[in-house]
Amino acid sequence: MTGQPVTPCRAAEIETWADEADVVVVGFGAAGTSAAIEAVAAGAEVLVLDRAGAAGGAAAMSDGFIYLGGGTPEQHAAGYEDSIENMKTFLRAACGPAPDEAKIDAYCDSITEHREWLLARGVRFLGTVFPHANGTSPVDGEGLMFTGGENAYPFNTIAKPAPRGHIPQMANKKAGEASAGYMLMKSMVDTATSLGVRAEYETSRRTSCMVSVEAPCAVPPAARWLATNARTTPFKSTPWCW
Ligand SMILES: Cc1cc2nc3c(=O)[nH]c(=O)nc-3n(C[C@H](O)[C@H](O)[C@H](O)COP(=O)(O)OP(=O)(O)OC[C@H]3O[C@@H](n4cnc5c(N)ncnc54)[C@H](O)[C@@H]3O)c2cc1C
């Protein structure tokens, strides 16, 4: 980034556009890829801009654990019982002195939907457990871990411990080259690309203005958010606007 302040300007003031799309997403990491997939599935032409040289973001270099629970098929296969209420009990205890109960409820109550969304985008999980402490990743390709300290005191006395860190799997994994985060993002980025999402990389040097759009239209909240965030690009995003 240049470090220069970004000043908004009206679309009418722009003489030429580098590109146009219904929806412009800034960032091809976990959030941007999810948003791009949903936008293209809703029928929009989607352009993703990323200042890096490739897709994936920090997510592709992360440990890639997806925190799921409440009795997923992987937990059952590994011999662990869990329930949505048990998971909520743990999170209420683990999220500090003033846990956001509404967020915990929303997260836990939509676990099945989240898991199925990922499965439908090619992410695969496995019902085997790496039972050791946090701070390391499974050594033999196991699919589950106690990533939240669920099996540590005092949480193991408050809620029934269950491994909830679900690790994305990939065929032909190469040690040291393909982390679980890479596995997660490869599936998601491949899905986005196969659905027709376009991407431009190393875009930061071209960042110069904000797009102002006037035409009101009914868009899903995700698309409106994307359009709002697209204002920091020199690319034009017209139909999906606020
Ligand atoms: C070492 C490590 C391990 C982690 N392990 C886990 C884990 O096991 N489980 C878990 O749930 N979370 C984990 N996280 C956290 C997780 O990686 C992040 O929460 C997640 O990546 C956030 O997604 P994101 O899309 O917001 O950001 P990112 O995935 O980083 O994507 C942001 C993208 O936006 C691009 N970008 C940024 N600014 C601009 C700009 N101005 N113009 C154009 N492009 C831009 C970046 O280049 C990047 O590609 C870990 C993080 C780290 C660092």
Ligand as a Chemical Component Dictionary entry (heavy atoms), coordinates in Angstrom:
data_LIG
# 
_chem_comp.id                   LIG 
_chem_comp.type                 NON-POLYMER 
_chem_comp.pdbx_formal_charge   0 
_chem_comp.three_letter_code    LIG 
# 
loop_
_chem_comp_atom.comp_id 
_chem_comp_atom.atom_id 
_chem_comp_atom.alt_atom_id 
_chem_comp_atom.type_symbol 
_chem_comp_atom.charge 
_chem_comp_atom.model_Cartn_x 
_chem_comp_atom.model_Cartn_y 
_chem_comp_atom.model_Cartn_z 
_chem_comp_atom.pdbx_ordinal 
LIG C1  C1  C 0 -0.897  -18.704 11.949 1  
LIG C2  C2  C 0 -2.412  -18.588 11.896 2  
LIG C3  C3  C 0 -3.176  -19.705 12.147 3  
LIG C4  C4  C 0 -4.571  -19.606 12.140 4  
LIG N1  N1  N 0 -5.310  -20.719 12.365 5  
LIG C5  C5  C 0 -6.661  -20.648 12.315 6  
LIG C6  C6  C 0 -7.459  -21.804 12.500 7  
LIG O1  O1  O 0 -6.957  -22.919 12.673 8  
LIG N2  N2  N 0 -8.821  -21.682 12.442 9  
LIG C7  C7  C 0 -9.410  -20.462 12.228 10 
LIG O2  O2  O 0 -10.660 -20.408 12.193 11 
LIG N3  N3  N 0 -8.676  -19.341 12.045 12 
LIG C8  C8  C 0 -7.329  -19.408 12.069 13 
LIG N4  N4  N 0 -6.582  -18.296 11.870 14 
LIG C9  C9  C 0 -7.293  -17.054 11.587 15 
LIG C10 C10 C 0 -7.735  -17.032 10.123 16 
LIG O3  O3  O 0 -6.618  -17.227 9.272  17 
LIG C11 C11 C 0 -8.387  -15.675 9.825  18 
LIG O4  O4  O 0 -9.442  -15.465 10.733 19 
LIG C12 C12 C 0 -8.934  -15.628 8.400  20 
LIG O5  O5  O 0 -7.910  -15.847 7.464  21 
LIG C13 C13 C 0 -9.601  -14.283 8.161  22 
LIG O6  O6  O 0 -10.138 -14.294 6.863  23 
LIG P1  P1  P 0 -10.166 -12.967 6.005  24 
LIG O7  O7  O 0 -10.790 -13.285 4.706  25 
LIG O8  O8  O 0 -10.738 -11.868 6.845  26 
LIG O9  O9  O 0 -8.624  -12.571 5.820  27 
LIG P2  P2  P 0 -7.535  -13.262 4.872  28 
LIG O10 O10 O 0 -7.764  -14.718 4.760  29 
LIG O11 O11 O 0 -6.194  -12.801 5.305  30 
LIG O12 O12 O 0 -7.830  -12.593 3.458  31 
LIG C14 C14 C 0 -7.682  -11.212 3.265  32 
LIG C15 C15 C 0 -7.264  -10.985 1.818  33 
LIG O13 O13 O 0 -7.456  -9.607  1.500  34 
LIG C16 C16 C 0 -6.341  -9.139  0.782  35 
LIG N5  N5  N 0 -6.297  -7.690  1.010  36 
LIG C17 C17 C 0 -6.161  -7.034  2.179  37 
LIG N6  N6  N 0 -6.220  -5.708  1.979  38 
LIG C18 C18 C 0 -6.389  -5.503  0.643  39 
LIG C19 C19 C 0 -6.532  -4.351  -0.172 40 
LIG N7  N7  N 0 -6.491  -3.115  0.345  41 
LIG N8  N8  N 0 -6.699  -4.508  -1.490 42 
LIG C20 C20 C 0 -6.738  -5.760  -2.038 43 
LIG N9  N9  N 0 -6.614  -6.894  -1.299 44 
LIG C21 C21 C 0 -6.441  -6.762  0.018  45 
LIG C22 C22 C 0 -5.166  -9.913  1.350  46 
LIG O14 O14 O 0 -4.074  -9.958  0.439  47 
LIG C23 C23 C 0 -5.796  -11.303 1.570  48 
LIG O15 O15 O 0 -5.665  -12.146 0.439  49 
LIG C24 C24 C 0 -5.189  -18.356 11.873 50 
LIG C25 C25 C 0 -4.403  -17.243 11.580 51 
LIG C26 C26 C 0 -3.036  -17.354 11.595 52 
LIG C27 C27 C 0 -2.217  -16.127 11.263 53 
# 
loop_
_chem_comp_bond.comp_id 
_chem_comp_bond.atom_id_1 
_chem_comp_bond.atom_id_2 
_chem_comp_bond.value_order 
_chem_comp_bond.pdbx_ordinal 
LIG C1  C2  SING 1  
LIG C2  C3  SING 2  
LIG C2  C26 DOUB 3  
LIG C3  C4  DOUB 4  
LIG C4  N1  SING 5  
LIG C4  C24 SING 6  
LIG N1  C5  DOUB 7  
LIG C5  C6  SING 8  
LIG C5  C8  SING 9  
LIG C6  O1  DOUB 10 
LIG C6  N2  SING 11 
LIG N2  C7  SING 12 
LIG C7  O2  DOUB 13 
LIG C7  N3  SING 14 
LIG N3  C8  DOUB 15 
LIG C8  N4  SING 16 
LIG N4  C9  SING 17 
LIG N4  C24 SING 18 
LIG C9  C10 SING 19 
LIG C10 O3  SING 20 
LIG C10 C11 SING 21 
LIG C11 O4  SING 22 
LIG C11 C12 SING 23 
LIG C12 O5  SING 24 
LIG C12 C13 SING 25 
LIG C13 O6  SING 26 
LIG O6  P1  SING 27 
LIG P1  O7  DOUB 28 
LIG P1  O8  SING 29 
LIG P1  O9  SING 30 
LIG O9  P2  SING 31 
LIG P2  O10 DOUB 32 
LIG P2  O11 SING 33 
LIG P2  O12 SING 34 
LIG O12 C14 SING 35 
LIG C14 C15 SING 36 
LIG C15 O13 SING 37 
LIG C15 C23 SING 38 
LIG O13 C16 SING 39 
LIG C16 N5  SING 40 
LIG C16 C22 SING 41 
LIG N5  C17 SING 42 
LIG N5  C21 SING 43 
LIG C17 N6  DOUB 44 
LIG N6  C18 SING 45 
LIG C18 C19 SING 46 
LIG C18 C21 DOUB 47 
LIG C19 N7  SING 48 
LIG C19 N8  DOUB 49 
LIG N8  C20 SING 50 
LIG C20 N9  DOUB 51 
LIG N9  C21 SING 52 
LIG C22 O14 SING 53 
LIG C22 C23 SING 54 
LIG C23 O15 SING 55 
LIG C24 C25 DOUB 56 
LIG C25 C26 SING 57 
LIG C26 C27 SING 58 
# 
